[in-house]
Amino acid sequence: MNAGVAILWGVVLVSALAQVGVVHWHRTLLQVWQQEDALRAQLLQEHTRLLLEKSTLTAHGRIDQQARKQLNMTEPGKVQVLSR
């Protein structure tokens, strides 16, 4: 009976150590997940900002304004189409 009790206590001890290991592993994974989720949110915010910036920079009115200002472009006076 003494050997059975010792084996039982050994099994309980191994089970408790396994439980502690699993809880630690779970907490570590949760921490990594939270960090990755924060990074995902930050990247999503940056992506949204870049999309807004792109739409602002590629607006037709802005392109026309920049072409006139920086390249001194103007509307053509007379347009003549040549045919073969």
C-alpha positions as CSV (number, residue, x, y, z in Angstrom):
1,M,0.0,0.0,0.0
2,N,2.9,2.3,0.7
3,A,4.3,2.0,-2.8
4,G,0.9,2.7,-4.3
5,V,0.6,5.9,-2.3
6,A,4.1,7.0,-3.4
7,I,3.2,6.3,-7.1
8,L,0.0,8.2,-6.7
9,W,1.8,11.2,-5.2
10,G,4.3,11.0,-8.0
11,V,1.6,11.1,-10.6
12,V,-0.1,14.1,-8.8
13,L,3.2,15.9,-8.7
14,V,3.9,15.3,-12.5
15,S,0.4,16.4,-13.3
16,A,0.8,19.6,-11.3
17,L,4.1,20.4,-13.0
18,A,2.5,19.8,-16.4
19,Q,-0.4,22.1,-15.5
20,V,2.0,24.9,-14.5
21,G,3.9,24.4,-17.8
22,V,0.8,24.6,-19.8
23,V,-0.5,27.7,-18.0
24,H,2.9,29.4,-18.6
25,W,2.9,28.4,-22.3
26,H,-0.7,29.7,-22.7
27,R,0.2,33.1,-21.1
28,T,3.3,33.4,-23.3
29,L,1.2,32.8,-26.4
30,L,-1.5,35.2,-25.2
31,Q,1.2,37.9,-24.8
32,V,2.6,37.3,-28.3
33,W,-0.9,37.4,-29.7
34,Q,-1.6,40.7,-28.1
35,Q,1.6,42.2,-29.4
36,E,0.8,41.0,-32.9
37,D,-2.7,42.3,-32.7
38,A,-1.4,45.7,-31.7
39,L,0.9,45.7,-34.6
40,R,-1.9,44.7,-36.9
41,A,-4.0,47.6,-35.7
42,Q,-1.1,50.0,-36.2
43,L,-0.5,48.7,-39.7
44,L,-4.2,49.0,-40.6
45,Q,-4.2,52.6,-39.4
46,E,-1.1,53.4,-41.5
47,H,-2.6,51.7,-44.5
48,T,-5.8,53.8,-44.2
49,R,-3.7,56.9,-43.8
50,L,-1.7,56.0,-46.9
51,L,-4.8,55.3,-49.0
52,L,-6.2,58.7,-48.0
53,E,-2.8,60.4,-48.9
54,K,-2.8,58.5,-52.2
55,S,-6.3,59.7,-53.1
56,T,-5.3,63.3,-52.2
57,L,-2.2,63.2,-54.3
58,T,-3.8,61.6,-57.3
59,A,-6.9,63.9,-57.4
60,H,-7.3,65.3,-61.0
61,G,-7.6,68.9,-59.8
62,R,-4.3,68.6,-57.9
63,I,-2.5,67.0,-60.8
64,D,-3.7,69.7,-63.1
65,Q,-2.7,72.5,-60.6
66,Q,0.8,71.0,-60.2
67,A,1.3,70.7,-63.9
68,R,0.3,74.3,-64.5
69,K,2.4,75.5,-61.6
70,Q,5.6,73.5,-61.8
71,L,5.8,72.8,-65.6
72,N,4.2,76.0,-66.8
73,M,1.6,74.0,-68.8
74,T,-1.3,75.7,-70.3
75,E,-4.3,74.8,-72.4
76,P,-3.5,74.6,-76.1
77,G,-4.9,77.5,-78.2
78,K,-5.7,75.8,-81.5
79,V,-5.8,72.1,-81.9
80,Q,-5.0,70.7,-85.4
81,V,-5.3,67.0,-86.1
82,L,-3.2,65.8,-89.0
83,S,-4.3,62.8,-91.0
84,R,-2.3,60.6,-93.2
